[in-house]
Amino acid sequence: MGTSLSGLKIKDTYQGLIKLTDNSGATGTTKELTDGVGNDLNIQIDTTGRLEAVSFVKSSGTSSQILLADGTVATSLSSGFLADDSVTYDKLSNRYTAVETITSTSGATTVNWANATIFRMQSACTGAKEFDFTGYKAGQVITIFNLTGEYALTLDSDAATSEAFNKIGSTDYAGGSTNILQVECIDDSANAIFNYSIQTYTSDPTP
């Protein structure tokens, strides 16, 4: 059973009693909690159930850090903070989900791998075409399709030192047909490496 306050002076006997700072009732506006001798507790409450406390979240982090619930500062989240199979398709970067249209039909065109995973040629090439790759990551694969037009194709990148393009198989671009080009980044360093293959395709529901 708790101790009764009957007949006692709170200011003298109950210095540890928690009260509102203005000694009046709670309202819809937050008020500071203090102890019986007036020490602020850095906690504010109101009648809506709101609770504010200075130490709930520490303010020592920066924009590049993550503040955890216990105030711990982290620079990255480990896999332990994510449930298995909890990352959905919608949470993935555009480089794994988006489709982009290439409108240029001749000359050099920048293909930014960060923007999309599938690139569709809007129309046939009207002159020699060069695809200049940027934003690529090792292990990423992109597809360029609806590729047609009897002009030369060239692949390039913005690698700082050099790039190598390795053709898989012996099939060449056939400009008189519709083609699909698939490119995988093997190395995204200053000496970038890409493997690619190109094939013609037609509409056929019977593989």
GIPEQUI-V567632 format. One record per pair of residues at least 24 apart in sequence whose ideal C-beta (glycine too) atoms are under 8 Angstrom apart, sorted by the first residue. I is the first residue (numbers start at 0). J is the second residue. Records with the same first field share a line. If there is no record, write none. Layout:
BEGIN
I = J  J
END
This chain:
BEGIN
9 = 35
10 = 35
94 = 134  136  139
95 = 139
101 = 143
103 = 128
104 = 128  148
105 = 150
107 = 131  155
109 = 133
110 = 141  143
112 = 136  139  141  184
115 = 141
116 = 140  141  142
117 = 141  142  144
118 = 142  143  144
119 = 143  144  145
120 = 144  145  146  147
121 = 145
123 = 147  148
124 = 148  149  150  152  174
125 = 150
126 = 150
127 = 151  152  153
128 = 152  153
129 = 153  154  155
130 = 154  155
131 = 155  156  157
132 = 156  157  182  184  191  193
133 = 157
135 = 184  187  191  193
136 = 184  187
137 = 184  185  186  187
138 = 183  184
139 = 183  184
140 = 181  182  183  184
141 = 181  182
142 = 179  180  181
143 = 179  180  181  182
144 = 177  178  179  180  200
145 = 177
146 = 172  177  178  179  180  197
147 = 174  175  176  177  178
148 = 174
149 = 174  175
150 = 174
152 = 180
154 = 182  193  195
156 = 191  193
158 = 188  189  190  191
159 = 189
160 = 189  190
161 = 189  190  191
162 = 190  191  192  193
163 = 190  191  192  193
164 = 193  194  195
165 = 192  193  194  195
166 = 195  196  197
167 = 194  195  196
168 = 196
170 = 196  197  198
171 = 197
172 = 197
173 = 199
176 = 201
177 = 201
END
